[in-house]
Amino acid sequence: MALTRIQAAEAAKKRRLFGIMALGVCGGLKLAVLCAVAAVLSGCGVSSTPRGADAGHHPSRAGARSTLARGRGGSGRVRNATPQPGWRRHTGPVPILVYHELGNPPASEPYPRLYVSDADFIAEMRWLHRHGYQAVTLDEVMKAWYHAGTLPAKPIVITFDNGYVPQATFAPAVMSKYGWPGVLNEITENHLASWRLAHLVSIGWEVDSHSVTHPDLTTLTASELRYQLVGSRRFLQRSLHVPVNSFCYPSNRYDATVIAAVKAAGYTNALTENAGFARRANPYLLNRFEIEGGVSQLAADLSR
C-alpha cells in the first residue's frame, strides 16, 4: 500500500519528534533479555521520561483548560463516558474523526496541514453539537454493534493520534463543555506523562494503542510486530488499568499479516485513515475522516 502525501508527512514528523527505535534490538533473544530486565513486557522499550514538549502549555488555552476537571454538570467525569437515558440500539455506520496536531504550526513546520487551529477545533465541536452529534468512545460503539449496547441518535467518535500535549489538555477542555469523551491513540515509547493519561481515563476518555514506536508494521519480522502490538497494549493496560481494545495502524500501513497479528494480540478492532464511515462489517478496517481544515471540510465529510 503506497503512502499518501499526508501519511508520508505524518511519518516523517513522527520520526523527527520521537526517533525510530532500532527494531533489531527488540527482536528474538534480545527482546527476551530486555523483558527479563524490565520484569514485565510492558516495560520493554517504553521510556519513563515523557517527551520534552509535555512540560509546556499554551497560554491562550488556559481559560478552556480550567473547565476540564468540571466536565458537564459539575462532575469530573464527562456525561457520555457511559450510556445515557434515551440512547437506543444502533448497528449502523458511525463517523469517526481523526486529529493530529492542535494549534498553529510554527513557521519552520514543513507539514502545516497536520495542524488544526484552536479556533477551528472549537468551531468544529460547536458545529457538531448544533447539528445533533454526540461524541462517544469507540468501546461504546463496539458494545452497541456486537453486544446489544446503546448509542445516541447521532453518534460520533473523535480520535487523536500520537499523544501530543494539546490533545490531552486543550481538546478535553473544549469537548467537556458538551459532555463528550474522546479517544487518544498513544505511541507508548515516548508517552505523555502518566498523570496526563490517568487524568484522561478518570474523566471518561478512552486510551488505545498506536504501537510502541510508530514504525511501518508491514516491514517487521513476526517478533518485531508482536512487540509493537503486545508491548504497547500491555504497557497501557498495566499503567492505566484500561482494556485497550483498539489499535491504530501507524501511517495507515497494514496488510493481511498485520491484521492477523492485531487480532492475535487481543484487539477487537483497528483504525485506518481511509476516508468514510466506520461499519460493523469491518471491525479491523474502521474508516476515519482525517480533519485537516475547518468546519467546511468537516461538514463535507459528514454529508457523504
Summary of the structure (lengths in Angstrom):
residues: 304
radius of gyration: 18.3
end to end distance: 24.3
largest distance: 55.3
contacts: 1010
relative contact order: 0.17
helix: 45%
strand: 13%
